[in-house]
Amino acid sequence: MRAIVIDTPEHFGVTTVPDPTPGPGEVLVAPAAVGICGTDVHIVQGEFAPTPYPIVPGHEFTGEIVALGAGVTGLRTGEQVAVDPSLFCGACHYCAIGHGNLCEKWGAIGDTVDGAMAEYVKVPAANCYRLPESVDVVQGTLIEPLSCAVRGFDVLPRRLGDHYLIHGAGTMGLMMLQLARAAGAASLSVVDINEDRLRIADRLGADATGVHADALDRPQGWETVIDCTGVIPVIEDGLTRVRRGGTFQQFGVAPSAAKASFSPFSVYNDEITIVGSMAVLHSFGRAVDLMAKGVIDADTMITHSFGLDEFPAALQAFRDGSGRKIQIRPNA
């Protein structure tokens, strides 16, 4: 089969590799569409510590089941599914206490084992979720990032009437915006240096947008500040925007070696809560339901699609901040 293979950081291309064979409890999926994520860019750049090389990327995907491994029940060939990429060991301390996303042997399809930017990918049958009739196979690629956003809300206070500030109006920032609106936010402010993305944030329900939080005229700060950029100066600024007694969430993925500065006195004196949110945890099925309900404006979110051979152009479009969700269509 043909697949995008990242041999080493910044060295990648489309090549022919052996077809995967589903083992017991696995299914073979022909990916229909695969979203490009910031984590994929970190993998290309050698900035995502868990990733071994070479690897086939792609962890946000949907597709058709084309073969079943031994012992698989409840699924059929020909079904369209979204796939939770999470791979937890099930035996370590964190898995035992229900925090598989912190698994000591954490893995994910497309991050630590070969992913979906290929004509075929093998996945655990237990990770497959049938697509509802109201969600087509292309829109379904948004379920995985949405499941990460749902996990992000699981660790936030989620109080009705809070004021939110979101740094970053890319895919994840816009998803957090739409979830916050559905969760009863009193106001939603969004900061991004890309004015085209800010116009989309306005369309999706933001009350105020700007290229810097100073322009949003809320000197008392926000109860909930969410960083969706992973950019260190933005994170440092965001930590200063939290209202006393409020919460700062680190949602964006920063390079693993990056360091940020903050005021410990302010965290103490203002009783600031700082929380992280790592990937997916008990949230994929809920994301399927939210997509089926139309909580996310899928037509607005997906803007570009490319074939396997166009991966360099797709990657450059992502790096340039063009559009919103950019997809690879391996079997188009």
C-alpha positions as CSV (number, residue, x, y, z in Angstrom):
1,M,0.0,0.0,0.0
2,R,1.0,3.7,-0.3
3,A,1.6,5.7,2.8
4,I,3.2,8.9,4.1
5,V,6.2,7.8,6.1
6,I,8.2,10.2,8.3
7,D,11.7,8.6,8.3
8,T,13.3,11.1,10.6
9,P,12.3,14.7,11.6
10,E,11.7,16.8,8.5
11,H,12.3,13.9,6.2
12,F,9.1,12.4,4.8
13,G,7.5,11.2,1.6
14,V,5.0,8.8,0.1
15,T,6.3,5.3,-0.3
16,T,5.1,1.8,-0.6
17,V,5.0,-0.3,2.5
18,P,3.5,-3.7,3.3
19,D,-0.3,-3.9,3.9
20,P,-1.1,-4.2,7.6
21,T,-2.9,-7.4,8.7
22,P,-5.5,-7.2,11.5
23,G,-4.7,-9.4,14.4
24,P,-7.1,-10.8,17.0
25,G,-9.4,-8.1,18.2
26,E,-8.4,-5.7,15.4
27,V,-10.0,-4.5,12.2
28,L,-8.5,-3.1,9.0
29,V,-9.8,0.4,8.0
30,A,-9.5,2.1,4.7
31,P,-9.2,5.8,5.8
32,A,-11.5,8.2,4.0
33,A,-10.2,11.4,5.5
34,V,-7.5,12.2,8.0
35,G,-7.2,15.6,9.8
36,I,-3.8,17.3,10.2
37,C,-3.2,18.3,13.8
38,G,-0.6,20.4,15.6
39,T,0.8,17.2,17.1
40,D,1.5,16.0,13.5
41,V,3.6,19.1,12.9
42,H,5.5,18.5,16.2
43,I,6.1,14.9,15.0
44,V,7.4,16.1,11.6
45,Q,9.7,18.6,13.5
46,G,10.9,16.0,16.0
47,E,9.3,17.8,18.9
48,F,6.9,15.1,20.2
49,A,8.9,13.0,22.6
50,P,6.8,9.7,22.5
51,T,7.1,9.3,18.7
52,P,9.5,6.7,17.3
53,Y,10.7,6.9,13.7
54,P,10.0,5.9,11.0
55,I,6.2,6.3,11.4
56,V,3.1,6.7,9.4
57,P,1.2,9.8,10.9
58,G,-2.5,10.4,11.2
59,H,-4.6,10.1,14.3
60,E,-7.8,12.1,13.4
61,F,-9.6,9.8,11.0
62,T,-12.6,8.0,9.7
63,G,-13.0,5.2,7.2
64,E,-14.6,2.0,6.1
65,I,-13.9,-1.4,7.8
66,V,-12.6,-3.7,5.1
67,A,-11.4,-6.7,7.1
68,L,-12.0,-8.2,10.6
69,G,-9.4,-9.9,12.7
70,A,-10.1,-13.1,14.7
71,G,-12.7,-12.8,17.5
72,V,-14.1,-9.4,16.4
73,T,-17.9,-9.2,17.0
74,G,-20.3,-6.4,16.7
75,L,-18.7,-4.8,13.7
76,R,-19.1,-5.6,10.0
77,T,-17.1,-4.9,6.9
78,G,-18.5,-2.0,5.0
79,E,-19.3,0.0,8.1
80,Q,-18.1,3.6,8.4
81,V,-16.4,4.3,11.7
82,A,-14.5,7.0,13.6
83,V,-11.5,5.7,15.5
84,D,-10.3,6.7,18.9
85,P,-6.5,6.6,18.5
86,S,-5.8,6.0,22.2
87,L,-3.7,3.0,23.1
88,F,-3.5,2.4,26.9
89,C,-1.8,-0.5,28.5
90,G,-4.6,-1.2,30.9
91,A,-2.2,-2.5,33.6
92,C,-0.2,0.5,35.0
93,H,-1.1,2.6,38.1
94,Y,-2.8,5.3,35.9
95,C,-4.9,2.9,33.9
96,A,-6.0,1.2,37.1
97,I,-7.3,4.5,38.6
98,G,-9.1,5.4,35.4
99,H,-6.5,7.8,33.9
100,G,-5.5,5.9,30.8
101,N,-4.5,9.2,29.1
102,L,-1.6,9.3,31.6
103,C,-0.7,5.7,31.0
104,E,2.9,4.9,31.8
105,K,3.1,3.1,28.4
106,W,0.9,5.7,26.6
107,G,0.5,5.3,22.9
108,A,-1.7,6.4,20.1
109,I,-2.4,5.4,16.5
110,G,-0.4,7.8,14.3
111,D,1.7,9.1,17.3
112,T,3.5,6.0,18.5
113,V,2.4,3.3,16.0
114,D,1.6,3.7,12.3
115,G,-1.5,5.8,11.6
116,A,-4.0,6.6,9.0
117,M,-2.2,8.6,6.3
118,A,-2.1,5.5,4.3
119,E,-4.4,3.3,2.2
120,Y,-5.0,1.0,5.1
121,V,-4.5,1.1,8.9
122,K,-5.1,-1.6,11.5
123,V,-6.8,-0.6,14.7
124,P,-8.3,-2.2,17.8
125,A,-12.0,-3.0,17.2
126,A,-12.8,-1.6,20.6
127,N,-11.6,1.8,19.4
128,C,-14.2,2.0,16.6
129,Y,-17.4,4.0,16.8
130,R,-20.0,3.7,14.1
131,L,-20.7,7.1,12.5
132,P,-24.3,8.3,13.1
133,E,-26.3,8.8,9.9
134,S,-26.3,12.6,10.4
135,V,-22.4,12.7,10.3
136,D,-20.8,12.0,7.0
137,V,-17.4,10.3,6.8
138,V,-15.5,13.5,6.0
139,Q,-17.1,15.5,8.9
140,G,-16.4,12.6,11.2
141,T,-12.7,13.3,11.3
142,L,-13.6,16.2,13.6
143,I,-14.7,13.7,16.3
144,E,-11.2,13.0,17.5
145,P,-10.2,16.6,18.1
146,L,-13.7,17.2,19.5
147,S,-13.1,14.3,22.0
148,C,-9.9,16.1,23.1
149,A,-11.9,19.3,23.6
150,V,-14.5,17.5,25.6
151,R,-11.8,16.1,27.8
152,G,-10.6,19.7,28.3
153,F,-14.0,20.7,29.5
154,D,-14.0,17.7,31.9
155,V,-11.2,19.3,33.9
156,L,-12.6,22.9,33.9
157,P,-15.1,24.2,36.5
158,R,-17.8,24.6,33.8
159,R,-19.8,27.1,35.8
160,L,-22.8,28.7,34.1
161,G,-22.2,32.4,33.4
162,D,-18.4,32.3,33.4
163,H,-16.4,34.7,31.1
164,Y,-14.0,32.8,28.8
165,L,-10.8,33.9,27.1
166,I,-9.4,31.6,24.4
167,H,-6.0,32.2,23.0
168,G,-5.8,30.7,19.5
169,A,-8.6,30.5,16.8
170,G,-7.4,27.4,15.0
171,T,-9.4,24.2,15.0
172,M,-9.1,23.5,18.7
173,G,-9.7,27.1,19.8
174,L,-12.8,27.3,17.6
175,M,-14.0,24.0,19.1
176,M,-13.5,25.2,22.6
177,L,-15.4,28.3,21.7
178,Q,-18.4,26.3,20.4
179,L,-18.3,24.0,23.5
180,A,-18.1,27.0,25.9
181,R,-21.1,28.6,24.1
182,A,-23.1,25.4,24.5
183,A,-21.9,25.1,28.2
184,G,-23.5,28.5,29.1
185,A,-20.6,31.0,29.0
186,A,-21.6,34.5,29.8
187,S,-19.1,35.9,27.3
188,L,-16.5,34.5,24.9
189,S,-13.4,36.4,24.0
190,V,-10.9,35.1,21.4
191,V,-7.3,36.2,20.6
192,D,-5.4,35.3,17.5
193,I,-2.9,37.1,15.2
194,N,-4.7,35.7,12.2
195,E,-7.6,38.1,11.4
196,D,-9.3,35.7,9.0
197,R,-9.6,33.2,11.9
198,L,-11.0,35.9,14.1
199,R,-13.7,36.6,11.6
200,I,-14.6,32.9,11.8
201,A,-14.6,33.1,15.6
202,D,-17.1,36.0,15.4
203,R,-19.3,33.9,13.1
204,L,-19.2,31.0,15.6
205,G,-20.4,33.1,18.5
206,A,-17.5,35.0,20.0
207,D,-18.5,38.2,21.8
208,A,-15.1,39.9,21.4
209,T,-12.1,39.2,19.3
210,G,-8.7,40.8,18.8
211,V,-5.0,40.3,18.1
212,H,-4.1,41.0,21.7
213,A,-6.1,40.6,25.0
214,D,-5.4,44.3,25.9
215,A,-7.8,45.3,23.1
216,L,-10.7,43.3,24.6
217,D,-11.3,45.8,27.5
218,R,-11.7,43.4,30.4
219,P,-9.1,44.7,33.0
220,Q,-10.5,42.5,35.8
221,G,-9.7,39.4,33.7
222,W,-11.6,36.2,32.8
223,E,-12.7,33.3,35.1
224,T,-11.5,30.8,32.5
225,V,-8.5,31.3,30.2
226,I,-7.7,28.5,27.7
227,D,-4.4,28.4,25.8
228,C,-4.9,26.6,22.5
229,T,-1.6,27.7,20.9
230,G,1.3,26.0,22.8
231,V,3.3,29.2,22.1
232,I,5.3,30.2,25.1
233,P,4.9,34.0,25.0
234,V,1.1,33.5,24.5
235,I,1.0,31.1,27.5
236,E,2.9,33.6,29.7
237,D,0.5,36.3,28.7
238,G,-2.6,34.1,29.3
239,L,-1.5,33.4,32.8
240,T,-1.7,37.1,33.6
241,R,-5.3,37.3,32.3
242,V,-7.0,35.0,34.8
243,R,-9.4,36.7,37.2
244,R,-8.7,36.1,40.9
245,G,-10.0,32.7,41.8
246,G,-10.1,31.7,38.1
247,T,-8.6,28.9,36.1
248,F,-5.9,28.7,33.4
249,Q,-5.9,25.7,31.1
250,Q,-2.9,24.6,29.1
251,F,-4.6,22.9,26.2
252,G,-2.3,23.7,23.3
253,V,0.8,21.4,22.8
254,A,4.1,23.1,23.4
255,P,7.4,21.6,22.4
256,S,8.4,19.0,25.1
257,A,11.5,21.0,26.1
258,A,9.9,24.4,26.2
259,K,9.7,26.4,29.5
260,A,7.4,29.2,30.5
261,S,7.7,31.8,33.3
262,F,4.9,32.8,35.7
263,S,4.5,34.5,39.0
264,P,4.1,31.9,41.8
265,F,3.0,34.8,44.1
266,S,0.1,35.6,41.8
267,V,-0.9,31.9,41.7
268,Y,-0.9,31.9,45.5
269,N,-2.3,35.3,46.2
270,D,-5.0,35.2,43.6
271,E,-5.9,31.5,44.1
272,I,-5.3,30.7,40.4
273,T,-6.0,27.1,39.4
274,I,-3.7,25.8,36.6
275,V,-4.9,22.6,34.8
276,G,-3.6,20.6,31.9
277,S,-5.7,18.5,29.5
278,M,-4.0,15.5,27.8
279,A,-5.6,13.9,24.7
280,V,-8.7,11.7,25.1
281,L,-10.2,10.2,28.2
282,H,-13.7,8.7,28.3
283,S,-14.8,11.4,25.9
284,F,-14.8,9.9,22.4
285,G,-18.3,8.5,22.6
286,R,-19.6,11.8,23.9
287,A,-17.9,13.6,21.0
288,V,-19.7,11.3,18.6
289,D,-23.0,12.3,20.2
290,L,-22.2,16.0,20.1
291,M,-21.2,15.8,16.4
292,A,-24.5,14.1,15.7
293,K,-26.4,16.8,17.6
294,G,-24.7,19.5,15.5
295,V,-22.9,21.3,18.4
296,I,-19.9,21.8,16.1
297,D,-20.3,23.6,12.8
298,A,-18.5,21.0,10.7
299,D,-19.0,22.8,7.3
300,T,-17.2,25.9,8.7
301,M,-14.4,23.8,10.4
302,I,-13.2,21.8,7.4
303,T,-11.6,23.9,4.6
304,H,-8.9,22.0,2.7
305,S,-8.4,18.5,1.4
306,F,-5.3,17.0,-0.2
307,G,-4.2,13.6,-1.6
308,L,-1.4,11.6,-0.2
309,D,1.1,13.0,-2.7
310,E,0.2,16.5,-1.7
311,F,1.2,16.1,2.0
312,P,4.0,18.7,1.7
313,A,1.5,21.3,0.4
314,A,-1.0,20.3,3.1
315,L,1.7,20.6,5.8
316,Q,2.7,24.0,4.5
317,A,-0.9,25.2,4.4
318,F,-1.2,24.2,8.1
319,R,2.1,26.0,9.0
320,D,0.9,29.1,7.1
321,G,-2.4,29.2,9.1
322,S,-4.4,28.8,6.0
323,G,-8.0,27.8,6.6
324,R,-9.0,25.7,9.5
325,K,-9.1,21.9,9.5
326,I,-6.9,20.6,6.7
327,Q,-7.3,17.0,5.6
328,I,-5.6,14.2,3.7
329,R,-7.8,11.9,1.7
330,P,-5.7,8.7,1.3
331,N,-8.2,6.8,-0.8
332,A,-9.8,9.7,-2.7
